[in-house]
Amino acid sequence: MLRPCLLAALVLVAWSLPADLPHPSDLALLLGPEEFEDYLDQWLAVEQERRVANGTVFRDAEVRSGCSLHVNQDFGQPQPVYLRGGRYIAPSGNNGRVRLNSGESVVVACVGSGRTIRHPNLSKTVATATAKCEGGTSISGSGWLSGRGEFGGLTCSGHSFHDALATNDRCYGNNLVIRVGYNVNNKFHPLYYSCFDQAKLEVLYVWYEQGPEHAVSQVGVDRPSWMAGSFYPGVDINNYYRQATQKKEIANLIGQDLTNKYITNVHFLNRGHLTAKTDFTLATGQRTTFYFINAAPQWQAFNSGNWNTLEQELRFRIGAAGYNTMVYTGTYGISYLRDKNNRPVDLYLYRDKNNNYKLPVPLYFYKVVVDEKRQIGTAFVGINNPYITDSEARSLTFCKDRCRNNSAFNWLKWRPDRVDLGYSFCCTLADFRKVVKHLPSFKVNGLLA
């Protein structure tokens, strides 16, 4: 792994020579999980601003009277939840700027017991209030703010409390639908949903909206600890993602010697986000992604390789093209390693007291991206196994790849033939559905490219 001083040097290069900044996937086999996330944060800070400055990819919204708030300049932390017209506040276009009309009001809420709004001009301690746009980055707050103040001065006494709640709805296989978000003024505002198999401790898929407003995400957001919620009773789920524990569990399947060969400092299983942290624009949204019902065991080099490339490039593409999409991110099949007799053995990270295997390691991760208004959609798929051969990878490709040798997908900078970074391919939704049956029905007539 790279030492902190070398990581710092890379970050310095990032700011001084952005044109020469290495793509995060170039470092997938060099950086540990925390180092990689730190580097990704710095890379995004540079790359997003580069694309905004380019002007041909991200267009600035028309300048008018009112307030203009940049997600990386005017939103403090610990961050309040901001609601505008009953919905989470979001940029008005794809350049990371929130536009408010003069006199327009926004709900400001510090959610959770004992949490209150903080501001240098605070005149009254409150947990929820209404702020009014006074122009530029200036706001007023009747009864709780003294005079006018800067929007960027708004913070909370602690991070706002989010929740993951079971619903009465059911998804594929009669499994549980969980909604994740914030409760403001006794109304729950979901950010994303999870389809969760409680018996197998398996997340089938999550779904969430993604549009041009998500093209620029806030950087420098603290990463919270992962949370189980109430969905893993009696199971210390975080423990089963630890390398020592996964080595023990996998050794029970294929033996200790082979496990030591497979599980290394480069190749090991991590908590792979389904809804990515950067799929949400602001810190409040990003912090909700650290639930285990939004994760599955993912080989680290795949996580930081082709999967991360897809996450970032897809978000940029949706922003540039002006798509308004629903994204379904999920898992399918069970990954494997070969035993001493060269036989494939399915991988699980947990076995209960009755010797039932649970928490499967997925063979495939996918993103199905649909713009229903335009009736277009594409399934992007990656194979979660760095130890398969090239011929195995080709045999596991279950559709005609629509991205390879297709100039319409030149924006996607992944390296799909790299097995160690996650062998990857794209399907039409019709082809995808022949194999993966998880998703609800929607009509598409062409590829989203």
Secondary structure, 3 states (H helix, E strand, C coil): CCCHHHHHHHHHHHHHCHHHCCCHHHHCCCCCHHHHHHHHHHHHHHHHHHHHHHCCCCCCCCCCCCEEEECCCCCCCCCCEEEECCEECCCCCCCCEEEECCCCEEEEECCCCCCCEECCCECCCCCEEEEEEEEECEEECCCCECCEEEHHHCEECCCCCCEEEEEEEEEHHHEEEEEEEEEECCEEEEEEEEEEECCCCEEEEEEEEECHHHCCCCCCCCCCCCECCCCCCCCCHHHHHCHHHHHHHHHHHHCHHHHHHHCCCCCCEEEEECCCHHHCCCHHHHHCCCEHHHEEEEEHHHHHHHHHHHHHHHHHHHHHHCCCEEEEEEEECCCEEECCCCCEEECEEEECCCCCEEEECCCEEEEEEEECCCCEEEEEEEECCCCCCHHHHHHHCCCCCCCCCCHHHCCCCCCCCCHHHCCEEEECHHHHHHHCCCCCCCCCCECCC
